[in-house]
Amino acid sequence: MPAKTFVKKKVVCIGGGTGVSAVINALKGKYDLSAVVAMFDNGCSTGQLRREFNLPPMGDLRQCLISLAKGKEIVSLMRYRFEKGFLKGHSLGNILLTAAAMEGKGMEQGLEKLEDILETGRKIFPVTTANSNLAVVLKNGRIVKGEEEIVNCPEISKTGIKKIFLFPKAKANTKALAEIKKSDFIIIGPGKFYTSLIPNFLVEGIAKEVKRSKAKKILVCNLMTQPGNTDDFTVEKFLSETEKYSGKNSIDHVIFNTKKLPLKALSQVSKIFPGSKFVGYGPEILKEKKFVGADLLDEKLQKLNPSDVLAKGANKRTMVIHDQKKMAKKLESIIDGA
């Protein structure tokens, strides 16, 4: 008898570059992984290159490329961020993606060229190829336009969001839709909630495809709240808000953290991100199979890059991240147990 062919389970990650790359790093090698990546960043290096060359943002794609790339040397170069001179703040990976896009016929061809060079395979798919931006209408009528502006808006949690939308409207990348359609599991998050996660479901066709997919959908809840955007959000709130955009009852499992940092480390975080707190949860959800709570915390704080600091003084990168081994263990228990 011929030997049985082993087919890896198809896992599609949806979100922004930081969160998606963390999930990829946690699971790569065991599953057929791909990423559907948010395309709405307008800040720092990505924003400058976007405005200068009239291209969709590259930053989130760069982070996913780094996660899948073969070879430590090239990964180190892709991560390099200039700290002085006229390139201060720019990531070499962003510059390479921009150059590849300009040399080819646009962002998609540029991405594919770097995928070939880095030997990642065709695994990274922009959620849309449109050069679109993000905006929110607050309940007091104020309109906040731009990912960077939303991240740094202190009113969103306090006032509340009436509507969140893309301008101009964006249609889904057909390749991203195809990935979702053939997936066995869809992992959403973690990441900046209103700027890296939710915008993907505002792209025409994405929410519909996710909702009707037979794949199991897993939400990886954020570790901490984001001041101004998700203050006082609980695990239950993250789930209900996600399903407003991904579709009612669309999420099958929610993975969330139950561990906190020691007080000394937490005070360091509070100095940089005042108001940020660990995401809480009601004790009753620990009894529900849908919710999977565990210690997912990497207790080693991430160092901040001086070149990554925003003009307003807030740092865009988080200091508190998921422990990839711990996260992998919980994700694998769901994927392999299905």
C-alpha positions in Angstrom: 0.0 0.0 0.0 1.3 3.5 -0.8 2.3 5.6 2.2 -0.2 8.1 3.5 0.5 11.7 2.6 0.6 13.9 5.6 -1.1 17.3 5.0 -0.4 20.1 7.4 -3.4 22.0 8.8 -3.9 25.3 7.1 -3.7 28.2 9.6 -4.4 31.8 8.5 -3.4 34.7 10.8 -5.3 38.0 10.5 -4.0 41.2 12.0 -1.2 43.7 12.1 2.5 43.0 11.7 3.5 42.8 15.3 0.8 40.4 16.4 0.7 38.2 13.3 4.5 37.9 13.4 4.3 36.7 17.0 1.8 34.0 16.1 3.9 33.0 13.1 7.0 32.7 15.2 5.1 30.6 17.8 3.7 28.1 15.3 6.0 28.0 12.3 7.2 24.6 11.2 4.2 22.7 12.4 1.4 24.1 10.3 0.8 25.5 6.8 0.9 29.1 7.9 0.0 32.3 6.0 -0.8 35.8 7.0 -3.5 38.3 6.0 -2.0 41.6 6.9 -3.5 45.0 7.8 -2.5 47.8 5.4 -3.5 51.1 7.1 -0.4 52.3 9.0 0.5 56.0 8.3 3.1 56.7 11.0 6.9 56.7 11.4 9.0 55.2 8.6 6.1 53.5 6.9 4.1 56.7 6.8 6.9 58.8 5.4 7.6 56.3 2.6 3.9 55.9 1.9 3.5 59.6 1.4 6.7 60.1 -0.6 6.1 57.3 -3.1 2.3 57.0 -3.0 2.4 53.3 -2.1 0.4 51.3 0.4 2.1 50.9 3.8 5.0 48.4 4.1 5.7 48.1 7.8 3.4 45.3 8.8 4.4 43.3 5.7 8.1 43.7 6.7 7.5 42.3 10.2 5.8 39.2 8.7 8.6 38.7 6.2 11.1 38.8 9.0 9.2 36.1 10.9 9.2 33.8 7.9 12.6 34.6 6.5 15.5 32.0 6.4 18.9 33.2 7.5 19.7 35.2 10.7 22.0 37.6 8.9 19.3 38.9 6.5 16.7 39.0 9.3 19.1 41.2 11.3 19.5 43.6 8.3 15.7 43.7 7.7 15.2 44.7 11.3 17.9 47.5 11.3 16.5 50.9 12.0 18.7 54.0 11.4 19.2 56.1 14.5 20.7 59.3 12.9 21.1 61.1 9.7 18.5 61.8 7.0 17.4 58.1 7.3 16.8 58.4 11.1 13.7 56.3 12.1 13.6 54.4 8.8 13.7 50.6 8.8 16.0 49.0 6.2 13.2 46.4 5.6 10.8 49.2 4.7 13.3 50.7 2.3 13.9 47.4 0.6 10.1 46.8 0.2 9.7 50.2 -1.2 12.6 49.7 -3.7 11.2 46.3 -4.8 7.8 47.9 -5.3 9.2 50.8 -7.3 11.4 48.4 -9.4 8.4 46.1 -10.1 4.9 47.1 -10.9 3.7 47.9 -7.5 3.5 46.7 -3.9 2.4 43.1 -4.7 5.2 42.4 -7.1 7.7 44.0 -4.7 6.5 41.8 -1.9 6.7 38.7 -4.0 10.2 39.6 -5.1 11.4 39.8 -1.4 9.5 36.6 -0.6 11.6 34.9 -3.2 14.9 36.5 -1.9 14.0 35.6 1.7 12.7 32.1 0.7 9.5 32.6 2.7 7.2 31.1 0.0 4.0 32.9 -0.9 2.7 33.2 2.6 2.0 36.9 3.1 -1.1 38.6 1.7 -2.1 42.3 2.1 -5.7 42.4 3.2 -6.2 44.9 0.4 -4.0 46.4 -2.4 -5.8 49.7 -2.2 -4.0 52.7 -0.7 -6.6 53.3 1.9 -6.7 55.0 5.3 -8.6 54.5 8.6 -11.0 56.9 10.4 -13.3 56.9 13.3 -16.4 59.0 14.1 -16.7 59.5 17.8 -20.1 59.7 19.6 -19.6 63.4 20.1 -19.3 63.9 16.3 -15.6 64.4 16.1 -13.8 62.6 13.2 -10.3 61.3 13.7 -8.5 60.4 10.5 -5.4 58.2 10.3 -4.0 55.2 12.1 -1.4 57.2 14.0 -3.9 59.8 15.0 -6.3 57.2 16.3 -3.6 55.5 18.3 -2.7 58.8 20.0 -6.3 60.0 20.5 -7.1 60.1 24.2 -10.8 60.4 23.7 -11.8 57.2 22.0 -12.4 55.1 25.1 -14.0 57.9 27.1 -16.3 59.2 24.3 -16.9 56.0 22.4 -16.9 55.1 18.7 -20.0 55.7 16.6 -18.5 54.5 13.4 -15.1 53.3 12.1 -14.5 53.3 8.3 -11.9 53.3 5.5 -11.4 56.1 3.1 -11.5 55.5 0.2 -13.4 52.2 0.6 -11.2 49.2 0.0 -12.0 45.8 -1.6 -10.3 42.7 -0.4 -7.3 41.3 -2.0 -8.6 38.2 -3.9 -5.5 36.3 -2.8 -6.3 37.0 0.8 -9.9 35.8 0.3 -8.6 32.6 -1.2 -6.4 32.0 1.8 -9.3 32.5 4.2 -11.5 30.2 2.1 -9.1 27.3 2.2 -8.2 27.6 5.9 -8.7 25.1 8.6 -8.1 27.6 11.4 -8.2 31.4 11.5 -6.3 33.2 14.2 -7.2 36.9 14.9 -4.8 39.0 16.9 -3.2 40.0 19.1 -2.5 43.6 18.2 -3.7 47.2 18.4 -7.4 46.7 18.4 -8.9 49.6 16.5 -6.0 50.1 14.1 -4.5 46.6 13.4 -7.3 44.1 14.0 -10.7 45.7 13.3 -9.7 47.5 10.1 -9.3 44.1 8.3 -13.0 43.4 8.7 -13.8 46.8 7.2 -12.3 45.7 3.9 -15.1 44.7 1.6 -15.4 40.9 1.5 -13.2 39.9 4.5 -15.9 39.7 7.2 -18.2 37.8 4.9 -15.6 35.3 4.0 -14.5 34.8 7.6 -18.1 34.4 8.8 -19.0 31.8 6.2 -15.7 29.9 6.4 -15.9 26.5 8.1 -12.6 27.1 9.7 -12.4 27.4 13.5 -11.8 31.0 14.5 -9.5 31.8 17.4 -9.2 35.3 19.0 -5.9 35.9 20.8 -6.7 38.5 23.3 -4.3 41.4 24.0 -2.3 41.3 27.2 -2.9 44.9 28.2 -5.3 47.7 27.5 -4.3 50.6 25.2 -4.6 54.0 26.8 -7.2 56.1 25.0 -8.4 53.3 22.8 -9.3 50.3 24.9 -9.3 51.5 28.5 -11.2 49.2 30.9 -11.7 46.5 28.1 -12.1 43.0 29.5 -11.7 39.7 27.7 -15.4 39.6 27.2 -15.4 43.2 25.8 -12.7 42.3 23.3 -14.7 39.4 22.1 -18.0 41.3 21.8 -16.3 44.2 20.0 -14.5 41.9 17.6 -17.8 40.1 16.7 -19.4 43.5 15.9 -17.1 43.5 12.9 -16.2 39.9 12.1 -19.8 38.7 12.5 -22.1 37.6 15.4 -21.0 34.4 17.0 -18.1 34.1 14.5 -15.4 33.4 17.1 -15.1 29.8 18.4 -12.3 30.2 20.9 -10.7 33.0 22.9 -7.2 32.6 24.3 -6.3 35.1 27.1 -3.6 35.7 29.7 -4.1 35.2 33.4 -0.6 36.3 34.6 0.6 39.7 35.7 4.0 41.3 35.9 5.7 41.8 39.2 5.1 45.3 40.7 8.6 46.6 39.9 8.3 45.7 36.2 4.7 47.0 36.0 5.8 50.4 37.4 8.4 50.6 34.5 5.7 50.0 32.0 3.4 52.5 33.7 6.0 55.3 33.3 6.0 54.8 29.5 2.4 53.8 29.0 0.5 55.6 31.8 -3.0 54.1 32.2 -2.3 50.8 30.5 -3.5 47.8 32.6 -3.6 44.1 32.2 -6.8 43.0 30.6 -9.3 41.7 33.2 -11.9 39.0 32.9 -15.0 37.7 34.8 -14.2 34.5 36.8 -17.2 32.8 35.2 -15.5 32.6 31.8 -12.9 30.2 33.2 -15.6 27.6 33.3 -16.6 28.0 29.6 -14.9 25.9 27.0 -14.9 28.8 24.5 -12.5 30.7 26.7 -9.0 29.4 27.3 -7.2 31.2 30.1 -3.5 30.6 30.9 -0.2 32.2 31.8 0.8 33.6 28.4 3.1 36.3 29.6 6.7 36.9 28.7 8.0 38.5 32.0 11.0 40.0 30.3 10.2 43.6 29.3 11.1 44.5 25.7 13.7 47.3 25.2 12.5 50.4 23.5 14.3 51.7 20.4 14.9 55.5 20.7 14.4 55.8 16.9 10.9 54.3 17.3 9.5 57.1 19.5 6.6 59.1 18.1 6.6 62.9 17.9 4.2 63.1 20.8 6.5 61.1 23.1 4.5 57.8 23.1 6.3 54.7 21.9 4.5 52.7 19.3 6.1 49.4 20.3 4.9 47.5 23.3 7.1 46.6 26.2 4.9 43.6 27.2 4.5 40.7 24.9 3.2 37.1 24.8 5.6 34.3 25.5 5.7 32.5 22.2 6.2 29.0 23.7 3.3 29.5 26.1 1.1 30.9 23.3 2.1 28.0 21.0 1.1 25.4 23.6 -2.4 26.8 23.9 -3.0 27.4 20.2 -1.7 23.9 19.4 -4.0 22.4 22.0 -7.0 23.8 20.1 -5.6 23.2 16.6 -4.4 19.6 17.2 -7.4 18.8 19.5 -10.0 19.7 16.9 
